[in-house]
Amino acid sequence: MTSTADDGDRRGAPAPGADRPVRVAVLGCGVVGTEVVRLLRTQAEDLAARTGARLELVGVAVRSLEAERDPVVDRDLLTTDAATLVEEADVVVELMGGIEPARGLLLRAIASGASVVTANKALLGTDGPTLYRAADAAGVDLYFEAAVAGAIPIVRPVRESLAGDRVTRVLGIVNGTTNYVLDQMASTGLDLDEAVKHAQELGYAEADPTADVEGHDAAAKAAILASLAFHTRVGIDDVHCEGITGLTAEDVAWANETGHVLKLLAIAERSGPDDGVVVRVHPALVPLTHPLASVRGAFNAVFVEAEAAGELMFYGRGAGGAPTASAVLGDLVTAARHRVLGGKGPVESSYAELPVHPIADAVTRYQVHLRVADRSGVLAQVAQVFAGHDVSIETVRQARAGAVGAGTADAEQAELLVVTHAATDAALAATVRDVGELPVVTHVLSVLRVEGV
Ligand code: NAP
């Protein structure tokens, strides 16, 4: 770790400026941390000009001093003593991930007067309010642009640019791994396991892809976006979460057949009679005409609907070392500039305290795929169940069993694809339960929500 002439009690030291650099500590030197170090080094002149002071990297905390590192990282800066390092910096950048020790170190940094930047969605989604409270009490900045959708500027637009508007809905493809997997299934006909394996080979999916395919990563991001969009505290536990593991090649083929594409969506929206909020992550059919349908491969996009602004879409790379580092550096320059010129970033805005409702209160549409006995009167029985729950049917499509996808043709069986109008998720779920109990329905092949209509 380096030291400067005005080292010692940072609070007593003169403000950073022409004569004193902004001291930056980076916690973590993995995929993102390494690229942050690289940008700090290669862009030093420009960053200094934009900040009004040099950004001096005073240390990089890691677990292992022996591990192999990119040569861009000066080994003399490495330390395993993150707790001491955070107290020597004006801005601490946390890129370790996980809940602890990241939370403890950020709180320690804040308590010592440092502003903090983090990309840690898991921590923010689990315990963001604790960090906000601490930063507010200490009068320092807390920035986290990279925690949602990597390089895509979405936190700042929702938190600041739309502060004068009323956001009604946020629909996001915020997990590149699952988008890549679903895209592969749609374009090549691979089944889920094969597509995940392919994603792992290309480095788009972790060796253990659970957090991505089960939707947990997207749920953390959904909680962060919902909190910002609706000025209400929303934690991961408030988010209804379904991953993509139940999807089959046949679901994907049917989606294509009906003019849709399957996406894992994070949705935060106002819903219910009391203008509450529902936040959910699940696979959904998106019409090919919707802008989110064109988001291919590992890309991310967030579609925001606001009363005055109308529809906005933010698109780009949601992960990767360099793209994520771009978002981190944007936050770092802003926090550092405040150190030099004065000023402070936004604090938590949770004044609205909207009620957060369960998925049952979400208003959505379903596509229900049934295998039924191929005889007259079946459609009427099915329609009666829907009507009994006040769920109105928009379209019914009938096909020979196995007409699309991997199914086997069967002369005795037919397939019905029922698409509903909007209804509460509770009514739709009860309808599916009851329709599945009809003797003429041999199988409920799939139930998918339809979004973006
Ligand atoms: P990573 O490659 O696993 O790197 C983690 C780094 O943190 C490693 O250098 C590790 O040290 C260090 N570390 C972990 N625990 C530590 C501890 N207890 N004490 C000291 N150092 C410790 O992680 P990453 O992919 O860069 O992700 C970092 C953060 O960015 C996470 O919060 C992640 O969610 C977020 N993020 C990542 C991406 C992406 O594309 N990767 C995108 C958006 C957001 P060693 O090197 O010694 O093991």
Residues whose N, C-alpha, C, O or C-beta is under 5 A from the ligand:
A	BS01	NAP	G28 C29 G30 V31 V32 G33 A61 V62 R63 S64 A67 L95 M96 G97 G98 P101 A119 N120 K121 A146 G150 G318 A319 G320 G321 T324
